[in-house]
Amino acid sequence: MTYKTITPEQFLADARAWDIKRRAMRRAAFFEAIFNIFMAVFSIAFIALTCVTIAGPGVLAAAAFFGVTLH
């Protein structure tokens, strides 16, 4: 197995390219985290709204049956 000798300029170019890729990945991870938080909040709100929509008529019917006034 042979190893290729690289020049200091090539080493710096490779390091610079690697650093640019690293920064891009960190930036992508940051925006992915923001997106995940937004989607978690949205999904919780959607689940709550779905539960209210499904259970609402039953709760109102039970309240009316027991004579509870909701105003």
PDB file with one MODEL, atoms N, CA, C and O in Angstrom:
MODEL        1
ATOM      1  N   MET A   1       0.842  -1.171   0.000  1.00  0.00           N
ATOM      2  CA  MET A   1       0.000   0.000   0.000  1.00  0.00           C
ATOM      3  C   MET A   1       0.888   1.235   0.000  1.00  0.00           C
ATOM      4  O   MET A   1       1.800   1.367   0.817  1.00  0.00           O
ATOM      5  N   THR A   2       0.613   2.107  -0.903  1.00  0.00           N
ATOM      6  CA  THR A   2       1.429   3.316  -0.995  1.00  0.00           C
ATOM      7  C   THR A   2       0.594   4.523  -0.578  1.00  0.00           C
ATOM      8  O   THR A   2      -0.624   4.556  -0.754  1.00  0.00           O
ATOM      9  N   TYR A   3       1.274   5.488  -0.032  1.00  0.00           N
ATOM     10  CA  TYR A   3       0.628   6.723   0.401  1.00  0.00           C
ATOM     11  C   TYR A   3       1.071   7.861  -0.507  1.00  0.00           C
ATOM     12  O   TYR A   3       2.236   7.951  -0.895  1.00  0.00           O
ATOM     13  N   LYS A   4       0.126   8.722  -0.834  1.00  0.00           N
ATOM     14  CA  LYS A   4       0.426   9.850  -1.700  1.00  0.00           C
ATOM     15  C   LYS A   4       0.777  11.049  -0.821  1.00  0.00           C
ATOM     16  O   LYS A   4       0.043  11.384   0.109  1.00  0.00           O
ATOM     17  N   THR A   5       1.871  11.670  -1.116  1.00  0.00           N
ATOM     18  CA  THR A   5       2.273  12.860  -0.376  1.00  0.00           C
ATOM     19  C   THR A   5       1.526  14.058  -0.943  1.00  0.00           C
ATOM     20  O   THR A   5       1.478  14.262  -2.156  1.00  0.00           O
ATOM     21  N   ILE A   6       0.944  14.847  -0.044  1.00  0.00           N
ATOM     22  CA  ILE A   6       0.241  16.036  -0.512  1.00  0.00           C
ATOM     23  C   ILE A   6       1.010  17.272  -0.058  1.00  0.00           C
ATOM     24  O   ILE A   6       1.745  17.253   0.930  1.00  0.00           O
ATOM     25  N   THR A   7       0.818  18.308  -0.791  1.00  0.00           N
ATOM     26  CA  THR A   7       1.505  19.560  -0.467  1.00  0.00           C
ATOM     27  C   THR A   7       0.747  20.284   0.634  1.00  0.00           C
ATOM     28  O   THR A   7      -0.434  20.015   0.851  1.00  0.00           O
ATOM     29  N   PRO A   8       1.409  21.198   1.330  1.00  0.00           N
ATOM     30  CA  PRO A   8       0.695  21.985   2.349  1.00  0.00           C
ATOM     31  C   PRO A   8      -0.488  22.752   1.769  1.00  0.00           C
ATOM     32  O   PRO A   8      -1.503  22.933   2.441  1.00  0.00           O
ATOM     33  N   GLU A   9      -0.361  23.204   0.525  1.00  0.00           N
ATOM     34  CA  GLU A   9      -1.474  23.926  -0.101  1.00  0.00           C
ATOM     35  C   GLU A   9      -2.677  22.999  -0.310  1.00  0.00           C
ATOM     36  O   GLU A   9      -3.826  23.389  -0.105  1.00  0.00           O
ATOM     37  N   GLN A  10      -2.377  21.759  -0.724  1.00  0.00           N
ATOM     38  CA  GLN A  10      -3.461  20.793  -0.923  1.00  0.00           C
ATOM     39  C   GLN A  10      -4.100  20.433   0.415  1.00  0.00           C
ATOM     40  O   GLN A  10      -5.318  20.282   0.504  1.00  0.00           O
ATOM     41  N   PHE A  11      -3.284  20.297   1.449  1.00  0.00           N
ATOM     42  CA  PHE A  11      -3.815  20.013   2.775  1.00  0.00           C
ATOM     43  C   PHE A  11      -4.745  21.129   3.232  1.00  0.00           C
ATOM     44  O   PHE A  11      -5.830  20.863   3.749  1.00  0.00           O
ATOM     45  N   LEU A  12      -4.323  22.384   3.044  1.00  0.00           N
ATOM     46  CA  LEU A  12      -5.161  23.519   3.449  1.00  0.00           C
ATOM     47  C   LEU A  12      -6.443  23.584   2.626  1.00  0.00           C
ATOM     48  O   LEU A  12      -7.505  23.914   3.154  1.00  0.00           O
ATOM     49  N   ALA A  13      -6.349  23.274   1.342  1.00  0.00           N
ATOM     50  CA  ALA A  13      -7.548  23.272   0.497  1.00  0.00           C
ATOM     51  C   ALA A  13      -8.531  22.197   0.960  1.00  0.00           C
ATOM     52  O   ALA A  13      -9.737  22.433   1.034  1.00  0.00           O
ATOM     53  N   ASP A  14      -7.993  21.007   1.273  1.00  0.00           N
ATOM     54  CA  ASP A  14      -8.863  19.929   1.764  1.00  0.00           C
ATOM     55  C   ASP A  14      -9.481  20.294   3.111  1.00  0.00           C
ATOM     56  O   ASP A  14     -10.661  20.036   3.348  1.00  0.00           O
ATOM     57  N   ALA A  15      -8.689  20.888   3.981  1.00  0.00           N
ATOM     58  CA  ALA A  15      -9.205  21.287   5.296  1.00  0.00           C
ATOM     59  C   ALA A  15     -10.276  22.361   5.146  1.00  0.00           C
ATOM     60  O   ALA A  15     -11.281  22.338   5.857  1.00  0.00           O
ATOM     61  N   ARG A  16     -10.073  23.286   4.244  1.00  0.00           N
ATOM     62  CA  ARG A  16     -11.059  24.351   4.005  1.00  0.00           C
ATOM     63  C   ARG A  16     -12.359  23.749   3.471  1.00  0.00           C
ATOM     64  O   ARG A  16     -13.447  24.116   3.915  1.00  0.00           O
ATOM     65  N   ALA A  17     -12.242  22.828   2.522  1.00  0.00           N
ATOM     66  CA  ALA A  17     -13.439  22.182   1.970  1.00  0.00           C
ATOM     67  C   ALA A  17     -14.170  21.395   3.051  1.00  0.00           C
ATOM     68  O   ALA A  17     -15.399  21.430   3.121  1.00  0.00           O
ATOM     69  N   TRP A  18     -13.417  20.682   3.898  1.00  0.00           N
ATOM     70  CA  TRP A  18     -14.031  19.929   4.982  1.00  0.00           C
ATOM     71  C   TRP A  18     -14.737  20.868   5.958  1.00  0.00           C
ATOM     72  O   TRP A  18     -15.827  20.557   6.439  1.00  0.00           O
ATOM     73  N   ASP A  19     -14.123  22.014   6.251  1.00  0.00           N
ATOM     74  CA  ASP A  19     -14.724  22.972   7.178  1.00  0.00           C
ATOM     75  C   ASP A  19     -16.001  23.565   6.598  1.00  0.00           C
ATOM     76  O   ASP A  19     -16.970  23.778   7.327  1.00  0.00           O
ATOM     77  N   ILE A  20     -16.014  23.830   5.308  1.00  0.00           N
ATOM     78  CA  ILE A  20     -17.227  24.349   4.668  1.00  0.00           C
ATOM     79  C   ILE A  20     -18.348  23.318   4.760  1.00  0.00           C
ATOM     80  O   ILE A  20     -19.492  23.670   5.050  1.00  0.00           O
ATOM     81  N   LYS A  21     -18.028  22.048   4.516  1.00  0.00           N
ATOM     82  CA  LYS A  21     -19.034  20.986   4.630  1.00  0.00           C
ATOM     83  C   LYS A  21     -19.515  20.863   6.074  1.00  0.00           C
ATOM     84  O   LYS A  21     -20.708  20.679   6.318  1.00  0.00           O
ATOM     85  N   ARG A  22     -18.588  20.965   7.035  1.00  0.00           N
ATOM     86  CA  ARG A  22     -18.968  20.849   8.450  1.00  0.00           C
ATOM     87  C   ARG A  22     -19.912  21.969   8.847  1.00  0.00           C
ATOM     88  O   ARG A  22     -20.905  21.737   9.537  1.00  0.00           O
ATOM     89  N   ARG A  23     -19.604  23.183   8.412  1.00  0.00           N
ATOM     90  CA  ARG A  23     -20.474  24.317   8.740  1.00  0.00           C
ATOM     91  C   ARG A  23     -21.841  24.164   8.105  1.00  0.00           C
ATOM     92  O   ARG A  23     -22.855  24.487   8.723  1.00  0.00           O
ATOM     93  N   ALA A  24     -21.875  23.676   6.883  1.00  0.00           N
ATOM     94  CA  ALA A  24     -23.156  23.463   6.213  1.00  0.00           C
ATOM     95  C   ALA A  24     -23.989  22.424   6.950  1.00  0.00           C
ATOM     96  O   ALA A  24     -25.204  22.575   7.077  1.00  0.00           O
ATOM     97  N   MET A  25     -23.339  21.370   7.434  1.00  0.00           N
ATOM     98  CA  MET A  25     -24.080  20.337   8.165  1.00  0.00           C
ATOM     99  C   MET A  25     -24.589  20.866   9.504  1.00  0.00           C
ATOM    100  O   MET A  25     -25.688  20.510   9.931  1.00  0.00           O
ATOM    101  N   ARG A  26     -23.808  21.703  10.162  1.00  0.00           N
ATOM    102  CA  ARG A  26     -24.271  22.295  11.428  1.00  0.00           C
ATOM    103  C   ARG A  26     -25.450  23.220  11.187  1.00  0.00           C
ATOM    104  O   ARG A  26     -26.401  23.236  11.968  1.00  0.00           O
ATOM    105  N   ARG A  27     -25.391  23.988  10.113  1.00  0.00           N
ATOM    106  CA  ARG A  27     -26.493  24.890   9.770  1.00  0.00           C
ATOM    107  C   ARG A  27     -27.746  24.075   9.446  1.00  0.00           C
ATOM    108  O   ARG A  27     -28.845  24.430   9.872  1.00  0.00           O
ATOM    109  N   ALA A  28     -27.584  22.996   8.703  1.00  0.00           N
ATOM    110  CA  ALA A  28     -28.720  22.138   8.369  1.00  0.00           C
ATOM    111  C   ALA A  28     -29.312  21.514   9.624  1.00  0.00           C
ATOM    112  O   ALA A  28     -30.534  21.418   9.744  1.00  0.00           O
ATOM    113  N   ALA A  29     -28.478  21.091  10.554  1.00  0.00           N
ATOM    114  CA  ALA A  29     -28.973  20.496  11.795  1.00  0.00           C
ATOM    115  C   ALA A  29     -29.734  21.527  12.627  1.00  0.00           C
ATOM    116  O   ALA A  29     -30.740  21.201  13.258  1.00  0.00           O
ATOM    117  N   PHE A  30     -29.258  22.761  12.626  1.00  0.00           N
ATOM    118  CA  PHE A  30     -29.941  23.826  13.376  1.00  0.00           C
ATOM    119  C   PHE A  30     -31.339  24.065  12.811  1.00  0.00           C
ATOM    120  O   PHE A  30     -32.312  24.124  13.564  1.00  0.00           O
ATOM    121  N   PHE A  31     -31.443  24.204  11.487  1.00  0.00           N
ATOM    122  CA  PHE A  31     -32.755  24.440  10.897  1.00  0.00           C
ATOM    123  C   PHE A  31     -33.650  23.219  10.999  1.00  0.00           C
ATOM    124  O   PHE A  31     -34.870  23.352  11.091  1.00  0.00           O
ATOM    125  N   GLU A  32     -33.060  22.027  10.983  1.00  0.00           N
ATOM    126  CA  GLU A  32     -33.854  20.820  11.171  1.00  0.00           C
ATOM    127  C   GLU A  32     -34.440  20.784  12.580  1.00  0.00           C
ATOM    128  O   GLU A  32     -35.581  20.360  12.764  1.00  0.00           O
ATOM    129  N   ALA A  33     -33.679  21.220  13.565  1.00  0.00           N
ATOM    130  CA  ALA A  33     -34.189  21.254  14.939  1.00  0.00           C
ATOM    131  C   ALA A  33     -35.345  22.240  15.061  1.00  0.00           C
ATOM    132  O   ALA A  33     -36.344  21.939  15.715  1.00  0.00           O
ATOM    133  N   ILE A  34     -35.227  23.408  14.447  1.00  0.00           N
ATOM    134  CA  ILE A  34     -36.325  24.381  14.474  1.00  0.00           C
ATOM    135  C   ILE A  34     -37.558  23.796  13.792  1.00  0.00           C
ATOM    136  O   ILE A  34     -38.672  23.935  14.298  1.00  0.00           O
ATOM    137  N   PHE A  35     -37.364  23.141  12.647  1.00  0.00           N
ATOM    138  CA  PHE A  35     -38.481  22.535  11.931  1.00  0.00           C
ATOM    139  C   PHE A  35     -39.134  21.442  12.775  1.00  0.00           C
ATOM    140  O   PHE A  35     -40.360  21.337  12.807  1.00  0.00           O
ATOM    141  N   ASN A  36     -38.331  20.630  13.456  1.00  0.00           N
ATOM    142  CA  ASN A  36     -38.885  19.554  14.285  1.00  0.00           C
ATOM    143  C   ASN A  36     -39.702  20.112  15.442  1.00  0.00           C
ATOM    144  O   ASN A  36     -40.747  19.559  15.785  1.00  0.00           O
ATOM    145  N   ILE A  37     -39.237  21.202  16.047  1.00  0.00           N
ATOM    146  CA  ILE A  37     -40.000  21.816  17.136  1.00  0.00           C
ATOM    147  C   ILE A  37     -41.326  22.339  16.605  1.00  0.00           C
ATOM    148  O   ILE A  37     -42.370  22.127  17.222  1.00  0.00           O
ATOM    149  N   PHE A  38     -41.291  23.024  15.457  1.00  0.00           N
ATOM    150  CA  PHE A  38     -42.516  23.540  14.859  1.00  0.00           C
ATOM    151  C   PHE A  38     -43.493  22.407  14.553  1.00  0.00           C
ATOM    152  O   PHE A  38     -44.686  22.523  14.830  1.00  0.00           O
ATOM    153  N   MET A  39     -42.993  21.320  13.987  1.00  0.00           N
ATOM    154  CA  MET A  39     -43.867  20.203  13.636  1.00  0.00           C
ATOM    155  C   MET A  39     -44.427  19.520  14.880  1.00  0.00           C
ATOM    156  O   MET A  39     -45.566  19.055  14.863  1.00  0.00           O
ATOM    157  N   ALA A  40     -43.648  19.452  15.956  1.00  0.00           N
ATOM    158  CA  ALA A  40     -44.156  18.856  17.192  1.00  0.00           C
ATOM    159  C   ALA A  40     -45.288  19.699  17.764  1.00  0.00           C
ATOM    160  O   ALA A  40     -46.314  19.159  18.176  1.00  0.00           O
ATOM    161  N   VAL A  41     -45.113  21.014  17.791  1.00  0.00           N
ATOM    162  CA  VAL A  41     -46.167  21.895  18.303  1.00  0.00           C
ATOM    163  C   VAL A  41     -47.398  21.795  17.416  1.00  0.00           C
ATOM    164  O   VAL A  41     -48.519  21.709  17.918  1.00  0.00           O
ATOM    165  N   PHE A  42     -47.203  21.805  16.115  1.00  0.00           N
ATOM    166  CA  PHE A  42     -48.329  21.719  15.190  1.00  0.00           C
ATOM    167  C   PHE A  42     -49.081  20.402  15.359  1.00  0.00           C
ATOM    168  O   PHE A  42     -50.312  20.384  15.353  1.00  0.00           O
ATOM    169  N   SER A  43     -48.351  19.306  15.509  1.00  0.00           N
ATOM    170  CA  SER A  43     -49.014  18.006  15.640  1.00  0.00           C
ATOM    171  C   SER A  43     -49.777  17.900  16.957  1.00  0.00           C
ATOM    172  O   SER A  43     -50.858  17.313  16.998  1.00  0.00           O
ATOM    173  N   ILE A  44     -49.229  18.461  18.029  1.00  0.00           N
ATOM    174  CA  ILE A  44     -49.958  18.448  19.309  1.00  0.00           C
ATOM    175  C   ILE A  44     -51.232  19.278  19.193  1.00  0.00           C
ATOM    176  O   ILE A  44     -52.286  18.863  19.675  1.00  0.00           O
ATOM    177  N   ALA A  45     -51.144  20.449  18.557  1.00  0.00           N
ATOM    178  CA  ALA A  45     -52.340  21.281  18.372  1.00  0.00           C
ATOM    179  C   ALA A  45     -53.362  20.566  17.494  1.00  0.00           C
ATOM    180  O   ALA A  45     -54.562  20.643  17.756  1.00  0.00           O
ATOM    181  N   PHE A  46     -52.903  19.875  16.463  1.00  0.00           N
ATOM    182  CA  PHE A  46     -53.824  19.153  15.586  1.00  0.00           C
ATOM    183  C   PHE A  46     -54.508  18.016  16.332  1.00  0.00           C
ATOM    184  O   PHE A  46     -55.706  17.793  16.162  1.00  0.00           O
ATOM    185  N   ILE A  47     -53.758  17.301  17.152  1.00  0.00           N
ATOM    186  CA  ILE A  47     -54.346  16.207  17.933  1.00  0.00           C
ATOM    187  C   ILE A  47     -55.378  16.766  18.914  1.00  0.00           C
ATOM    188  O   ILE A  47     -56.456  16.191  19.070  1.00  0.00           O
ATOM    189  N   ALA A  48     -55.061  17.873  19.570  1.00  0.00           N
ATOM    190  CA  ALA A  48     -56.013  18.477  20.511  1.00  0.00           C
ATOM    191  C   ALA A  48     -57.275  18.935  19.786  1.00  0.00           C
ATOM    192  O   ALA A  48     -58.385  18.712  20.267  1.00  0.00           O
ATOM    193  N   LEU A  49     -57.109  19.567  18.644  1.00  0.00           N
ATOM    194  CA  LEU A  49     -58.272  20.013  17.876  1.00  0.00           C
ATOM    195  C   LEU A  49     -59.116  18.834  17.412  1.00  0.00           C
ATOM    196  O   LEU A  49     -60.345  18.909  17.419  1.00  0.00           O
ATOM    197  N   THR A  50     -58.474  17.760  17.015  1.00  0.00           N
ATOM    198  CA  THR A  50     -59.205  16.559  16.600  1.00  0.00           C
ATOM    199  C   THR A  50     -59.987  15.972  17.765  1.00  0.00           C
ATOM    200  O   THR A  50     -61.139  15.568  17.602  1.00  0.00           O
ATOM    201  N   CYS A  51     -59.367  15.923  18.938  1.00  0.00           N
ATOM    202  CA  CYS A  51     -60.058  15.393  20.114  1.00  0.00           C
ATOM    203  C   CYS A  51     -61.273  16.249  20.471  1.00  0.00           C
ATOM    204  O   CYS A  51     -62.338  15.722  20.791  1.00  0.00           O
ATOM    205  N   VAL A  52     -61.109  17.558  20.414  1.00  0.00           N
ATOM    206  CA  VAL A  52     -62.234  18.456  20.720  1.00  0.00           C
ATOM    207  C   VAL A  52     -63.344  18.277  19.700  1.00  0.00           C
ATOM    208  O   VAL A  52     -64.523  18.263  20.057  1.00  0.00           O
ATOM    209  N   THR A  53     -62.977  18.142  18.439  1.00  0.00           N
ATOM    210  CA  THR A  53     -63.980  17.974  17.386  1.00  0.00           C
ATOM    211  C   THR A  53     -64.749  16.672  17.549  1.00  0.00           C
ATOM    212  O   THR A  53     -65.961  16.631  17.339  1.00  0.00           O
ATOM    213  N   ILE A  54     -64.057  15.625  17.916  1.00  0.00           N
ATOM    214  CA  ILE A  54     -64.718  14.322  18.057  1.00  0.00           C
ATOM    215  C   ILE A  54     -65.520  14.257  19.355  1.00  0.00           C
ATOM    216  O   ILE A  54     -66.650  13.767  19.358  1.00  0.00           O
ATOM    217  N   ALA A  55     -64.948  14.745  20.458  1.00  0.00           N
ATOM    218  CA  ALA A  55     -65.602  14.600  21.756  1.00  0.00           C
ATOM    219  C   ALA A  55     -66.605  15.710  22.048  1.00  0.00           C
ATOM    220  O   ALA A  55     -67.461  15.556  22.919  1.00  0.00           O
ATOM    221  N   GLY A  56     -66.508  16.838  21.323  1.00  0.00           N
ATOM    222  CA  GLY A  56     -67.372  17.985  21.612  1.00  0.00           C
ATOM    223  C   GLY A  56     -68.853  17.686  21.603  1.00  0.00           C
ATOM    224  O   GLY A  56     -69.525  18.000  22.585  1.00  0.00           O
ATOM    225  N   PRO A  57     -69.406  17.098  20.553  1.00  0.00           N
ATOM    226  CA  PRO A  57     -70.848  16.825  20.540  1.00  0.00           C
ATOM    227  C   PRO A  57     -71.294  15.899  21.671  1.00  0.00           C
ATOM    228  O   PRO A  57     -72.376  16.072  22.232  1.00  0.00           O
ATOM    229  N   GLY A  58     -70.458  14.920  22.001  1.00  0.00           N
ATOM    230  CA  GLY A  58     -70.807  14.017  23.106  1.00  0.00           C
ATOM    231  C   GLY A  58     -70.822  14.736  24.439  1.00  0.00           C
ATOM    232  O   GLY A  58     -71.701  14.498  25.267  1.00  0.00           O
ATOM    233  N   VAL A  59     -69.850  15.619  24.652  1.00  0.00           N
ATOM    234  CA  VAL A  59     -69.799  16.379  25.905  1.00  0.00           C
ATOM    235  C   VAL A  59     -70.999  17.312  25.999  1.00  0.00           C
ATOM    236  O   VAL A  59     -71.604  17.437  27.064  1.00  0.00           O
ATOM    237  N   LEU A  60     -71.348  17.966  24.900  1.00  0.00           N
ATOM    238  CA  LEU A  60     -72.512  18.853  24.908  1.00  0.00           C
ATOM    239  C   LEU A  60     -73.799  18.075  25.128  1.00  0.00           C
ATOM    240  O   LEU A  60     -74.691  18.537  25.840  1.00  0.00           O
ATOM    241  N   ALA A  61     -73.902  16.895  24.522  1.00  0.00           N
ATOM    242  CA  ALA A  61     -75.100  16.070  24.720  1.00  0.00           C
ATOM    243  C   ALA A  61     -75.203  15.608  26.168  1.00  0.00           C
ATOM    244  O   ALA A  61     -76.291  15.616  26.743  1.00  0.00           O
ATOM    245  N   ALA A  62     -74.072  15.201  26.769  1.00  0.00           N
ATOM    246  CA  ALA A  62     -74.091  14.767  28.165  1.00  0.00           C
ATOM    247  C   ALA A  62     -74.449  15.936  29.074  1.00  0.00           C
ATOM    248  O   ALA A  62     -75.201  15.766  30.034  1.00  0.00           O
ATOM    249  N   ALA A  63     -73.921  17.114  28.785  1.00  0.00           N
ATOM    250  CA  ALA A  63     -74.239  18.293  29.599  1.00  0.00           C
ATOM    251  C   ALA A  63     -75.714  18.632  29.499  1.00  0.00           C
ATOM    252  O   ALA A  63     -76.350  18.957  30.502  1.00  0.00           O
ATOM    253  N   ALA A  64     -76.254  18.558  28.308  1.00  0.00           N
ATOM    254  CA  ALA A  64     -77.689  18.835  28.138  1.00  0.00           C
ATOM    255  C   ALA A  64     -78.528  17.774  28.849  1.00  0.00           C
ATOM    256  O   ALA A  64     -79.568  18.087  29.428  1.00  0.00           O
ATOM    257  N   PHE A  65     -78.082  16.537  28.805  1.00  0.00           N
ATOM    258  CA  PHE A  65     -78.839  15.454  29.456  1.00  0.00           C
ATOM    259  C   PHE A  65     -78.888  15.660  30.972  1.00  0.00           C
ATOM    260  O   PHE A  65     -79.917  15.427  31.607  1.00  0.00           O
ATOM    261  N   PHE A  66     -77.776  16.095  31.536  1.00  0.00           N
ATOM    262  CA  PHE A  66     -77.733  16.297  32.987  1.00  0.00           C
ATOM    263  C   PHE A  66     -78.204  17.683  33.385  1.00  0.00           C
ATOM    264  O   PHE A  66     -78.182  18.013  34.571  1.00  0.00           O
ATOM    265  N   GLY A  67     -78.626  18.498  32.445  1.00  0.00           N
ATOM    266  CA  GLY A  67     -79.166  19.814  32.749  1.00  0.00           C
ATOM    267  C   GLY A  67     -78.146  20.861  33.078  1.00  0.00           C
ATOM    268  O   GLY A  67     -78.465  21.838  33.756  1.00  0.00           O
ATOM    269  N   VAL A  68     -76.917  20.689  32.616  1.00  0.00           N
ATOM    270  CA  VAL A  68     -75.862  21.655  32.882  1.00  0.00           C
ATOM    271  C   VAL A  68     -75.966  22.753  31.836  1.00  0.00           C
ATOM    272  O   VAL A  68     -76.005  22.472  30.638  1.00  0.00           O
ATOM    273  N   THR A  69     -76.011  23.990  32.278  1.00  0.00           N
ATOM    274  CA  THR A  69     -76.026  25.088  31.330  1.00  0.00           C
ATOM    275  C   THR A  69     -74.598  25.572  31.121  1.00  0.00           C
ATOM    276  O   THR A  69     -73.827  25.715  32.069  1.00  0.00           O
ATOM    277  N   LEU A  70     -74.266  25.818  29.873  1.00  0.00           N
ATOM    278  CA  LEU A  70     -72.881  26.156  29.527  1.00  0.00           C
ATOM    279  C   LEU A  70     -72.718  27.615  29.148  1.00  0.00           C
ATOM    280  O   LEU A  70     -71.838  27.958  28.360  1.00  0.00           O
ATOM    281  N   HIS A  71     -73.536  28.452  29.687  1.00  0.00           N
ATOM    282  CA  HIS A  71     -73.392  29.892  29.391  1.00  0.00           C
ATOM    283  C   HIS A  71     -73.309  30.703  30.648  1.00  0.00           C
ATOM    284  O   HIS A  71     -73.187  31.926  30.586  1.00  0.00           O
TER     285      HIS A  71
ENDMDL
END
